[in-house]
Amino acid sequence: MMKSIFFGVVAIAVAIMSLSQDTVHAQQQTGEAATVEGDYKWNNIENKCVKELHKQINEEFNAAIAYLTMGAHYRQEKINLIGFSDFFFKAAAEEREHGIKLMEYALMRGKGPVNKDSFSLDYSFKVDPNMDGETGLKTALAKEEFVTNSIRGVIKACEGGSNDYHLADYLTGEYLEEQHKGQRELAEKIATLNKMKRSAPSLGEYLFDRTHM
């Protein structure tokens, strides 16, 4: 399963880089013909804003890889926490979707989907072989807090200079609200799991996996 997940992520990376190269090539062709009458002139989006947007796209895919790794961990027969596994596989799909939506936004604004010079998937995330459910949820909460702060950084960068209010509003309305709801959900799960584990840790975790995940 880990091998199939790895090759799936690699396929995503190859597709992204291919799309980026095609877009850059198209933009170069457009630039060479900039003086031709009738060429479409894209609304300005400052380089600092684009740089942070591309960085955020990278962070979304990195989060997806981390959640895929966690989902596979809980799926192992010796751990067999199917609820946790499904939860993190779903979280990985959501992060991947976030990255794709931001790529589509960049393309809508006439920019490349990623920065081919800096885009790099991070495979360094490791899961402790003995990681239990509560530790996994706490790890996820810390990662979501990091992603939330990263999104705020994009908003701050885009509010400066010419104030790209469209992208700032898009991130605030579409992404920050979902991030805050997700963090609240994780915090609630951690609190509930902690209570269920007080008298019988292993049984409490098993019941939580089956009834709350």
Phi, psi and omega in degrees: 000318180298324180294318180293322177297316181299311181293330176294317179293320178299320179298320177299315181298316180298317180297319180296313182295322178296316179296321180298315181297318179297319181293316180298319179299317180295320180293323178296319178296319178297319180296321180294334182251028187296336183273353181290132182297135178099351178297141180283134179257114181290143173299140185293136170226122189296149182301323179298321179292316179297319180301315180291326177296315178296323178296320180293322177302316178299318181296322180296317179290326176295321177296322178298318179297317180299316181289327174299318179297318180292320179298319179293324179301311183286347181276346182300145184298331181281346177253307171054048172255082188296323179298315177297318180300311180299320180299314183283329173296320177295318179298322178297318179297321180294317179295320177297319178297320177301315180298318180295319179297322178290325174298317179296324178295315180301318179295322178299327180270010176081020180247165178292152180293329176215166172269107186296343180275341183236346182293125181203122179284138183261112180259014186280348182296126180240146178251129175298129181305336181258013183296124179269181183296317182297318178297321178298317179294320179293324177296318179295320180297317178297321179292320178294323177296321178296314181296320178300313179295326177294319177296319177300325178295322177296314180301315180298318180295322183279341176281340178281173178062242183279359178058084178279079186294334181295311179293321179298316179293322180298313180292321180294314184281319185272323190256311184297321179298316178295322178298314181295321178295320179295320178294321178296317179299317180295318179298320178294318179297319179298315180296316181294315180298318179301320179292319183290338182270353188300313184271325181215090187307309183293314179294319179299318179294318180298313181294322178297317180301321184278336188244342186237001181248000000 
